[in-house]
Structure formats: structure tokens, C-alpha cells
């Protein structure tokens, strides 16, 4: 049976899946020759960061930034691992050569910074562009600001869904979304307490309440509500207001996501999480058996690494 007090998360990467445990993050990638390549990164918690992650509203912002940084490192590994077999012969000297300590630190910090910047840039774009479009199209049509906020939210959803749909048409992104589905299936199978075999895992749904896709939807919906409580005078003040309130929207959305996840077994209240599940109809696809194999291998490797680390501390 699964340990129900253990909550694991994950992320699809290029031709693979990353799973995050309490003490380690593990990525498994299917290489072009069919073999699997693994990356294990032990978690090194910073005390003051862990303190912030215990504070409601603040913990969501810290957690999202931390996840973006760590996710970028594993995504970079998957890209390099998958591209390694392009027929380029590497000399034995190059194969055995290991980067120095400071080179490793610089690479990890560089990838982490890129991940955080990419996340922040995406949030800025999907926060400001809809407000600009709505102001341009309807700014002088009527004066009801709550209605303006609702239209802005609709525009934001249309842009988000359109963007995800069109990138999902590319073969690489479609496979990424299949691995996303494989990740969800493994988590669901584990939480259900069944043996992690391909046939068992494939019986589960690709949708899961505790997903970043759900978080994105909640930032849109919560943003509409929060903006409706505040008044703005003019276009510039409206844009500045969106920027200033962005951390608040992220923090509240994270708390709402946690709340809806805790209610997923309640017959009526479980519907609060449905908007996020609907978006996952775009961000997840049914995986192939070979992709589920990779996801299971990553999850099992993470669990083994967790056990080794815990035994080493005893």
C-alpha cells in the first residue's frame, strides 16, 4: 500500500519524467538507443527558505519560484541526454573529463536563473497583454470596471488555451504532454496503493488535482476576483496595479489550489477543482506504454533514493 502521508510531485521533461520527493529529485530520460538515463539531485534545503514555505500566501510564491529553478535544471539534463546520441563521436578523454566544482555551480545557478526568469516573464506576459488588449478594445465602451475585469479574464483564458493548443500540435510538445499524462497516471496509481506496472498504471486518468495546469487557471480566476475589489484611474494605473498585485494573485491561487485538492473527495465541493482539470485536457495526452515505463522507472528510482538517504541519516 502507498504511504498516504507522502505527497510526491512531478514534471514532464523531454522524453522523460522528473519526480520530486522529500529529499531528492530524480529524472529518467529515454535515450535514442532505448536505454534510460537518470539524474539524481538531493534536496539541499535552506533554513530561511523553508521558514517562508510555512507561511500562508508567501509559501506559494516561494514554492513556485523554487520549482521553476529546479525544473529548469532537470529539463536541461533531459535535453542534453536525449541529444547526446546524434552520432557525434566523443573522445574517451572528453567522456572521462569531469567539470570542476565551480563549473558545476555556475551551470546549476545559470539554469536555475533561466528557469525563474522564464516563469516570471511568462506571468508578466499573460498578466499584462490581456489587460492591454481589453483596454484597447473596450476601454472607452463602458465604465463598469468589474465588467472590464471579467472581459480581461476571458481574454486571458482565450490566449492561454489558444497558446497551449497551438504548441500541442508540434510533435515534440505533444510527446511532452504524453509524458505529463504518464506522470499523473503513476502518481494516481501510487496514491491508490496499486502495484506500479504498466498495465495497472494505464488504467488511471491523465488528470490530477495537484497539477501546475490547475494553478495556472486559478491565477486567472483569482485575479479577476482580486482586481474587482480595487479601483483604478486610467490605463497606466491599471497596468501598474496588475504588476503590484501579481505576487498576491500567485499566493492566493496557491492556497486555493491546496484547498480544492483537500476537497476532491467531497461530493459537491470537488467541483471547485474542475477548471484546472479542464485545462489538463490540453496539457496531458494519453501516453504510450514505453512512456509509462519511463515514468515508473523515474518514480521507483526516486523512492529508492529517498530510502537510501533516510537510511544514511539513521
N, C-alpha and C positions, 0 to 999 in steps of 0.2 A: 504494500500500500504506500501511497505517496505521503510524504510529511506535509500535512496541510498547513503547518505554520511556516513553511518555507515558500517564499514567493520569488520566482525567478522571472527575469525579463530577457528579451532577445532583440535581435535586429538582423534583417536580411542584408547580406553583402554580395559582392559579385561572385556568383557561383558558389555561394556558401551561406552559412548562418553563424551568427555570434550569439552566445548565451552568457548572461551575467549572473553570477552567483554572489553570495555574501562576501567571499574572499578572493574571487578570481573571475576574470572574463576570458572566455575561450571561443575561438573561431575555427571552424572547419571549412575548408575550401576544396572543391572537386577540381583537380588539375586536369589538363587536357589528355593525359595518359590514363585517366580514370582513378588514379590514386588520390588519397586525401592528404592535405597539408594542414597542420594545426598551429595555432598561435595561442599561447597561454600568457596572460598578463595579470599577475597578482595585484589585488587592490591595495593601494597604499593610502589609507585614509588620513587626511589632515584634520587634526582635532577641531580647529575653529570652523572648518567647512562642515564637519559632522554636527557641530553645535547648531549651525544655521539650518541644517536639514531637519531639525526637530521643531523649528518654529513655523506654525501655520502661515500660509501666504508666501513667506520667504523661502521655504523648503522647495516649493515648486520651481522657482526661478533658478535656485542653486542646482537642483536636480537636472533640469533641462540643459543648462549650460554644461554641467559635468558629463551628461550623457552625450551631448554633441561632440565634446572633446574626445571622449573615449571611443565613441562610434567612428569618428574620423580615422583614428589610428587603425582600427580593425578593417575599415573599408579600404584604406591604403594598402594594408597587408594582403587583402583578398585580390586587389587589382594587380599587385606585383606578383603574387603567387600564381595567378591564372595566366599572366602574360609571360611567365618565365620560360615556357616551352615553345617558343616561336621558332625553334630550330637554330637558335643562336648558340654556338658552342662557347662555353666559358672555360677558360684555362683552369687547371687544378689549383693554381696559385690564387686565382680570383675566388674559387669556391671555398678555399680554406681561409681566405682572408676575412678577419672579423673587424668590424669598425670599433674604434676606441670608445671609451666611456663618454667623453664629451660629444662625440659624433652621434652616439645613440640618444643622448639627452637632447641635443639640438634637433634631431629628426622628430622625436616624440613631441617636443614642445611646438615645433613647426606645424606638424599635422594637427595637434590639438587646437592651436590658434586658428588654423584654417577652418576647422570644424565649427568653432564658436562663431567666427566671423560669418561663415556661410549661414548658420542658423539665424543670427541677428539680422543679416542682410535680407534673408527671406521674410522674416517677420516685419521688417520695415516696409518692404515692397508690398506685401499683402495687407498691410495696415494703411499705408498712405495712398496707394494707387486707387483703390475703390473710393476713398474719400474725395480724391481729386476728380475722378470721373463723375461721381454723383453731384459734386458741386458745379461742375461744368455743365451737366445736362439739366439739373433740376434746381440749381442754386437760386434762380430768380422766379421759379414757377410758383412756389408756395413758401410759407414762413414756418410751418409746423416742424420743429426740429426733431421731434420723436419720429415723425414720418420720414424725415431725411435720414435718420439713423437706421431705420428699417430698410429703406431702399439701399443704403450703403452696405448693409449686411447681405442683402440679396445679391448685389453686385459682387461682393467678396466671395460668396458661395459659388456664383456662376464662374468667376475667374479661377477659383480653386479647382472646382470639378472639371472645368474645361482644360486646365493645365495638366491635371493628373490623367485625364482621358487621353489627351493627345500624346503625352510622353509614353503612356502604356502601349501605344501602337508600335513602338520600336521594339525589336526582338530582345535587346539587352534588358530594357526596363520590364518587359513582360516576364522574362525569366527571374528578374529580381523580385517581382511581385509574387511569382510562384514560390520562391524561397521564403517570402514573407508568410505565405499561406502555410508552408511546411513548418515554419517556426511556431505559428499559432496552434497547429494541429498537435505538435509534440507537447507544448505547454498544457493544452487541454487534456491530452491523454494522461500526462503525468498527474495533473490535478484530479483526474477521475480515478487514479490508482490502478490503471491497467498496465500490462507489460508493454514496453516500448518496442513493438515490432512494426514493420511497415504496414502489414495488413490491419493491425489494431489502430495505428495512428491515422491511417487513411479514412477510417470511419468517422473521424471528428470533423467539425466545421472549420473553415479557414478564418472565421470571425472570432474575435475575442474582445471582451470588455476592456481589458487593461492594455490598450494599444495607443501608440502615438498618433494614429489617424484619428482616434476619438478625441484626443487632446486638441488637435487642430480645429475640429468642428466646434468644440466648446469655447475656444478662444473667439470664434466668430460670434456665437450666440451670446456669450457673456459680455463681449464687447458692446453689442447693441444695447444690452440692459444697462451697463455702467454708463455709457455715453448719454443715455436718456435722462440720467439724473443731473446732468450738468448743462449749463447754458454757455453758448459761445457767441461772440460778436464778430462776424466776418470770417473770411476764408482762412486767413493766416492763423487766427486763434484756434480755429477748428483743427488745423493740421498739427499745431503745437500741442494741443490738448491730446490728440491721439498718441503722439510720441511720449508725452509725460505719463500718460495712463497705461502705456504698454506693459510695464512691469506689473501693474496692478491686475490687468486683464490676465496675464500669464499666471500670476499667483492664485487668483480666484478660480481660474479654469482648472488648474491642477487639483485644487481642493474639491471642486465639483466632480472631476473625474474619479477621484478616490471615493467620494460619496456614492456616486452612481454604481461603482464597482461593488461597493459593500451591500448594495440593494438588489443585485442582479438575481437573487433567489426569491425576492418578494414579488408575488404575482402581478401587482399593479405598478409598483414603483420601478420595476425593472425596465419599463419602457422609457425611463429618463435617459438610459444609455443608448437608445436606438439610433439617434442621429449619427453618433460615432460609428456604429455598426454599419449604417448605410454607406458611409464613405469608404469603409473597408471593402465594400463590394467592388470598388475600383482599385484599391491598393493591395488587394490579395487576389491570387488566382489559384485554381486547383493545381497542386504540384504533381510532378511525376514521381514514381516510386524511387527513382535514383536520387531525387532531390530530398525526399523524406529520409532516405538513408543518411544523407549528409547531415540533416538536421538532428537525427537521432544520435549520430556519432558525435556531433558537437555537444549535445546535451549530456551524453554519458561521460564524455571526456571532462566536461565542466564538473560534473558530480564527483568523478574520481579525483580531480584536482582539489576540490573542496575537502574531500575526505583526507587526502594527503596533508593538506595544510593544517587541518584541525588536529590530526594525529601528531603532527610535528610540534604543536603548541602544548600538548599534554605533558 
